[in-house]
Amino acid sequence: MWIDTHCHLDAHEFGAESAGIAGRAAAAGVGMIVIPAVERGNFDVVRALAAAVPNASYALGIHPIYVPRATDDDLLELRRQAEASLADPRFVAIGEIGLDFFIPMLCEPELRAKQERFLREQLRIARDFGLPVLTHVRRSQDQVLKHVRQIRPPGGIAHAFNGSFQQARAFIDAGFHLGFGGAMTFTRALQIRRLAADLPLDAIVLETDAPDIAPAWIQPGRNSPEQLPAIGAVLAGLRAVDAEAVRAATHANALAALPRLAALRA
């Protein structure tokens, strides 16, 4: 089965369709969907959705885009809920966390510093509870790496990776896997496609980031975890291998990146 390591199945774009979409994804061969939280306000939402959908699991974290309105109490609540959720096999990671230096407002000195402080505290939570992290690294690969190297969580995934080969190697050396999805399907995405073709296959996991980053054949439509097998087929084409080889490899890689998934028999 395919594993979608990053899908915002709770997003408002899906409305009341989330369970149906997950069911159609399962029918298409997607055996597991990882749903990351983005702020304290949706911790309970992603947990409940994962409990209601047979092929779903979840992560808890505060996304950098939501850091401006987050408080230190939210970090305390994340630590409390992460500890309380360790008994839940569907809880697999801390995420989505990271840094975003693409949006101009978030690059202002005060918000940049707050993003880094929130990232460091969430990395500590992951380290303290032995959990991998789902990291947002938009125009911030080196800065996220700096904090990862200092705090040393037990691995994770660099989501929507679009860095250099040198940065890719640094994440791999830090025990991370690299997430590839719909962006890889565009012929003009030359750097991402080179990375997908030439990086070690055992470093790559697949994701949709649905409803965002739709693949070329539905852009600008709403992305969905149902698209993951076709995205995997693009990766297979770039690497000139059989799609089944990519499915098997990325399935194993996802279990290595997110070990708690193994208990769900994804």
ZIBELVEN-V112706 format. One line per field, one symbol per residue. burial: + if it has 16 or more other C-alpha atoms within 10 Angstrom, else -. Layout:
burial: ???
This chain:
burial: +++++++++++--+---++-+++-++-+++++++++++++-++--++-+++-+++++++++++++-+--+---++--++--+--++---++++++++++++----+----++-+++-++++++++++-+-+++++++++++--++-++--+++++++++++++----+++++-++++++++++++------++-+++---+++++++++++++++-------++++++++++++++-++---+--++-+++++++++++++----+
